[in-house]
Amino acid sequence: MPPIIPADIDIARAATLLPIERIAEKLGIDSEDLEHYGKTKAKISLDLYRRLHENPMGKLILVTAITPTPAGEGKTTTTIGVTDALNRLGRRATCCIREPSLGPCFGIKGGAAGGGYSQVVPMEDINLHFTGDFHAIGVAHNLLAAILDNHISHGNLLRIDPTRVVWKRVVDMNDRALRQIIIGIGGTANGQPRESGYDITVASEVMAIFCLSESLTELKARLGKIIVAYTYDKKPVTAAELKVHGAMAALLKDALKPNLVQTLEHSPAFVHGGPFANIAHGCNSLIATKLSLRLSEYTVTEAGFGADLGAEKFVDIKCRQAGLSPDAVVLVATVRALKMHGGVPKDALEAANALAVEKGMANLLKHVENIKSWGLPVVVAINHFTSDTDEEMAVIQKGCAGVHVKAIRASHWAEGGAGAEDLAQEVVNLTSGAAAQLQYTYPDDLPLWEKVKTVAQRIYGANDIMADAKVRQKFKALEEIGYGALPVCLAKTQYSFSTDPGLRGRPRNFDVPIRDVRVSAGAGFVVVITGDIMTMPGLPKDPAAEIIDIDDEGRITGLS
């Protein structure tokens, strides 16, 4: 019988945490640069970030995954496990991950602090409110919405066309009832009635800007570029024209400071920012990443969802804007997930099925192909489950060997860093030679339509992209007003290379339908909405919130 592993929350609660000053000492951070949020959480002074600006940077390790399935892949868990394993090998390593959104925490996905014995802690705090960053981002976003409607109500000097307002409101919760709403009803005192809606906070452009800004000055400048509406003459109206970007930046001044916590094995961990990877760029904050790179020998970070979404945007948006380049990539897969990509239903995953694993390998190998096309060395992490058989593991290793990539079994969920030492050693091996030469998916000067087509064909394996005449005209209009050189951010289902979430494995002979296109001028990319993707998720039939509870002693249960 395999050992019974306690629930994530019980493991986290049983852990002995070091005072945050001890964790900061490992990075050479003085207590004067810490702003405490209790004994085990702290924000790091932006003054330290400025002082370290010229420091050389360590190795950057990107953790990504195959196309997600309900069977789970364990990308965040692997990010943490590799960090702990590198430290066990005598390397100075720090992990950089995103902050969890309350929407998924109370919905279906659960928390985002890792799992088993590879977690960041305090887990309950990180998953619920943490240091208040998301609240600040949501308030800043909604302040802009309020000022916009107030401007229209008080004379509308900018001649904003109420039918061309593109700035919605946000809330950090999955609430499908708010996707499309009517505001301003009840008489002239309540504003001008118009259609509007809500997005989830992690889909906000303010979140994307927050994660790409390196200073308050840059943050304010980017916020000022946000396009909120268009005039009757179809000219864009920005937050700067509404004179609100300074107030928005003021609301975000403390949130912009990176959050420092620790893993269960007391490795330093920066948990900061959290844009979704299917509707934004899906990476933690640039400040946290660069701070870690200047303080650590190895920085292990994650990109959201599968490599076709998170890793592509990490490369083509974050790395392009920040001048970063990963030194190696860890691609996470599980036997269970590969079985699902091979056609096995979720309720039959426990049964050994090497043929299904072999069929599902098409998904993994397409991701490997994409990562190699960026010029990056890659190792496959087989996130081990007790039901995995040697025969199934051998199928993965043989398939990867065929494309000259190592596939290494890792048991960090059950064993912590000790279970990922072989994986960490391969990371060290991959980064010990000449630096990787990053190659973007497309050049800056390619037309926007062609950039989207390149991503769809090269990364997803599509035949072509398609859109009606109205959407095609939006592409042209964005180029005419000066946004043609921006990278593209495709909003697509995370569950398939295609836009059909039911097509697992490696779909072929499909097109990518484009529903809409909009510019995130402050964030510095063009968002392309494909298929039926939603910027406000809904809750499942049985949301996780139904099992989360708290007792009289303040102990939380049901959080995962």
PyMOL commands that set and color helices and strands:
alter all, ss='L'
color gray80, all
select helices_A, chain A and resi 8-14+20-26+31-33+46-51+75-88+102-106+123-127+133-153+176-178+188-190+201-203+205-212+216-224+245-251+286-295+307-322+335-341+346-348+354-373+390-401+412-430+448-460+469-480+544-546
alter helices_A, ss='H'
color red, helices_A
select strands_A, chain A and resi 34-36+42-44+59-65+93-97+114-115+118-121+160-165+169-171+181-183+194-196+198-200+227-231+236-238+259-263+268-271+298-302+328-333+378-383+407-410+464-466+488-491+511-520+525-530+549-550+556-557
alter strands_A, ss='S'
color yellow, strands_A
deselect
rebuild
show_as cartoon
